C-alpha cells in the first residue's frame, strides 16, 4: 500500500480536477494523512470482493506448503486407516451452476470405499462428510491423502486433521497415478452406480445418499477388485503385477494388523448379508436417482 499512499495526492487532485470528487477540506486532509497500514486495513473488504480468488489462492498455496507430498511409491507399505480422498462431479455436460458432488474415500491397504453425496462443493461440508464416514469405518481413520484442489487445500480441513491427529498428505499436481486407488473407485463404483448425468439440489443429494447407503455393503463385502502388488521397469516399459482380486472385507480379514475383535465383527456382519437383497436395494435406489434427473 506504500505505492497507493504515494499516489493519493496526485490521484485525488486529478479526480477533483475532472469532477469525479468533491471532498470537504477536512476529509481531504484526513484521507491524505492515512498511513499505508491504515489504507491496507480499510480496503480489506473491498479487496475480498474484487479479488476473492486471489486471496483464496494465497490460502491454497500456504496450506499446500504445510501438507506433505505422498507419491504412488510411498504407499507400498501401509496399514488400514490411510485413505485417499477425491471429489466426483455430477454436472452432466455442463459445469455451469450448482450441482451435486460425491466425496469418495478409499482405504489404500484394503480398498474399503465409502461414498457420500454433497449438495455443493464446500470445505465445511467435506469435513462433515469425513466425520460421518469415519464413524462407520471398520478401522480407525489415521490419515487423509487428497489432490491439490482448493476444496481440500484449506484451513478447514487442515485444522480438522491437526485436531484429530490425522496425517494429511497430498498428491503431486497433475499426477493422477499418485491417487490410483481412489481414482479406480471413482469409475468402478461411482460412475458405474450413478453414470454421468447431472444432479442438482437437495432432493438429488438425498437420493444419491440413499444409493450409497444401499451399495456400500455390497461394494465392500461382495465386489472384488485388483490391487497393484508391485511395478518393475524393463528398459522403457513398466510392468505391473497385481494381487488376485479380493473384496475389501477379505483383505481386512487376511491382515495381521487388523484387531481380532474387528475381524469378528466383520465376519458376523458378513454372515447376515444377503447379496441378492443388497442388489435389489441398489436397483431401487438407482431408480430413485433417475427420478430426480433433470428432464432434457
Secondary structure, DSSP 4 states (H G I P E B T S, - for coil): -HHHHHHHHHHHHHHHHTTS----HHHHHHHHH--HHHHHHHTHHHHHHHSHHHHHHHHHHHHHHHSEE--GGGGSS--TTEEEEEEEE-BTT---S---EEEEEEETTT--EEEEEESS--HHHHHHHHHHHHTT-SS---EEEE-S-TTTSSHHHHHHHHHHT-EEEEPPTT-GGGGHHHHHHIIIIIIHHH-S-B--SHHHHHHHHHHHHHHHHHHHHH--EEEEEEEEEETTEEEEEEEEEE-HHHHHHT-TTS-HHHHHHHHHHHHH--HHHHHHHHHHHHHHHHHTSPP-
